[in-house]
Amino acid sequence: METLYRSTRESASQTMTSSQAVLQGLTPDGGLFVPVTLPQADFDFDQLAQADYQTVAYEVLKLFFTDYTETELKSCIQAAYGAQFDDPAIAPVTKHGKQYYLELFHGPTIAFKDLALQILPHLMTTAAKKNQLQAEVVILTATSGDTGKAAMAGFADVDQTKIIVFYPQAGVSAIQKQQMVTQVGENTYVVAINGNFDDAQTKVKELLNDRELHAQLAANQFQFSSANSINIGRLFPQVAYYVYAYAQLIKQGQIKNGDEVNFSVPTGNFGDILAGYYAKQLGVPIHKLICASNRNNVLTDFFNTGVYNKNREFFLTSSPSMDILVSSNLERLIFYLTGEDPKQTASLMTDLQTKGSYTLTPAMRQAVTEFWAGFVTEGQDQHEIHHLYAHHHYTIDPHTAVASAVAKQYQAATKDQRPMVVVSTASPYKFPKAVLAAITGQDHDVDGLAAVDQLHALIKTPIPATVDNLRTAPVRHHQVTEPDAMAAAIKTILKLN
């Protein structure tokens, strides 16, 4: 059965194929693409337990990308999940203490975005051929630290594409920044903004819907798309690692087929945990999805009160990829909570844009049964890193620590003894200063590669090649702009002036 896509804000009469939606990125009305009808799955988990990651990915992705042929989809998967990962399992599941950790940091940029952004360029270039696209695709992306590097690593020197990444100048780790500004590729462009991630993301979404700019692009044979998780080509590949993790727990003898498990997910833009929601809809026996936040706990308040309110203080934390107050992917969940009512969804999103907040109806609140939410302070985050290292000789990054600590909050509050999988989203070497301080209990006056070396001397875990290579990589990107000048920066890059 073909899976077609519609907007969260328009009637289902306006549909696109999966390849068209991948190319488009954002719907023309400013909404997000969702399947007209959720695909039906019949996973044989005992069989998948013996399968490799690539096989599991195909079983998942064939449900969402139905206008790709089997050959096309398998070719995309094989290109995405190969030698660029330092573990043949791609996304191994390990156990430390009483919790399981789904390690999503074994790709070329040592963060979970690799699991989606290694395949997106292949999905997009295949889609361009399928739809006889003549224009050059311009990938426009805002990043809170990880998406930018992972997207550029995937799209670097890919034919018929350019990628422009905007990131908050003071809102990423030293290693994240170094990874981005040294990115190679003649089609890659990195621009820092004097603002936070929400400023960058809001402006990118605005530009993706700027009809005048679109017309100017079209006249010059360009077309916008996105590598953020608003793009279905980013979102649905993430569903695969939830299916794979469940199958691996069966393989390891930790659970039996049919046993329920919980996943705790460090959450900012709501894409990663939304992939878990879709996995549950497909039949993965997930009991609860734990939405774990840092001090920017807008999502915790949303799930616990039914009110989404971005009108609050913004904090810079040691888990910068979660320093977000506008969680774009939440719109897809809101759409389902309204009973797939595009008018009500659009109204709530308008409230968010104009008032900075919206409130769920009592019926919508009752429909939120899959999630449990909590948050941690910086001190609690550091304590979790210290505890795992001291008691289990396992080192985690600050984002993973948020999810690990909130998972324990959930278990203490509910007494739920189901197996808990913590989604581990980044290598500790991506945030060495924060991890070093947490383990030693002392602030270290080092950052970047110097902090990497000190952390390595302490934990002995091999330094990933992508970090080691930064030692000799020249800085290629120097541009800084104001959020209001992002459109001008794009026009300059594309020589549209």
Stockholm file with secondary structure:
# STOCKHOLM 1.0

chainA/1-497         METLYRSTRESASQTMTSSQAVLQGLTPDGGLFVPVTLPQADFDFDQLAQADYQTVAYEVLKLFFTDYTETELKSCIQAAYGAQFDDPAIAPVTKHGKQYYLELFHGPTIAFKDLALQILPHLMTTAAKKNQLQAEVVILTATSGDTGKAAMAGFADVDQTKIIVFYPQAGVSAIQKQQMVTQVGENTYVVAINGNFDDAQTKVKELLNDRELHAQLAANQFQFSSANSINIGRLFPQVAYYVYAYAQLIKQGQIKNGDEVNFSVPTGNFGDILAGYYAKQLGVPIHKLICASNRNNVLTDFFNTGVYNKNREFFLTSSPSMDILVSSNLERLIFYLTGEDPKQTASLMTDLQTKGSYTLTPAMRQAVTEFWAGFVTEGQDQHEIHHLYAHHHYTIDPHTAVASAVAKQYQAATKDQRPMVVVSTASPYKFPKAVLAAITGQDHDVDGLAAVDQLHALIKTPIPATVDNLRTAPVRHHQVTEPDAMAAAIKTILKLN
#=GR chainA/1-497 SS CCCCEEETTSCTTSCBCHHHHHHHCSCTTSCCEEESSCCCCCCCHHHHTTSCHHHHHHHHHHHHCTTSCHHHHHHHHHHHSSTTSSSTTSSCEEEETTEEEEECCCSTTSBTTHHHHTTHHHHHHHHHHHTTCCSEEEEEEECSSHHHHHHHHHHTTCTTEEEEEEEETTSSCHHHHHHHHTCCCTTEEEEEESSCHHHHHHHHHHHHTCHHHHHHHHHTTEEEECCSTTSHHHHGGGHHHHHHHHHHHHHTTSSCTTCCEEEEEECSSSHHHHHHHHHHHTTCCEEEEEEEECSCCHHHHHHHHSEEECCSCCCCCSCGGGCCSCCTTHHHHHHHHTTSCHHHHHHHHHHHHHHSEEECCHHHHHHCCSEEEEECCHHHHHHHHHHHHHHHCCCCCHHHHHHHHHHHHHHHHHCCCSCEEEEECBCGGGSHHHHHHHHHSSCCSCCHHHHHHHHHHHHCCCCCHHHHGGGTCCCCCCCEECGGGHHHHHHHHTTCC
#=GC SS_cons         CCCCEEETTSCTTSCBCHHHHHHHCSCTTSCCEEESSCCCCCCCHHHHTTSCHHHHHHHHHHHHCTTSCHHHHHHHHHHHSSTTSSSTTSSCEEEETTEEEEECCCSTTSBTTHHHHTTHHHHHHHHHHHTTCCSEEEEEEECSSHHHHHHHHHHTTCTTEEEEEEEETTSSCHHHHHHHHTCCCTTEEEEEESSCHHHHHHHHHHHHTCHHHHHHHHHTTEEEECCSTTSHHHHGGGHHHHHHHHHHHHHTTSSCTTCCEEEEEECSSSHHHHHHHHHHHTTCCEEEEEEEECSCCHHHHHHHHSEEECCSCCCCCSCGGGCCSCCTTHHHHHHHHTTSCHHHHHHHHHHHHHHSEEECCHHHHHHCCSEEEEECCHHHHHHHHHHHHHHHCCCCCHHHHHHHHHHHHHHHHHCCCSCEEEEECBCGGGSHHHHHHHHHSSCCSCCHHHHHHHHHHHHCCCCCHHHHGGGTCCCCCCCEECGGGHHHHHHHHTTCC
//
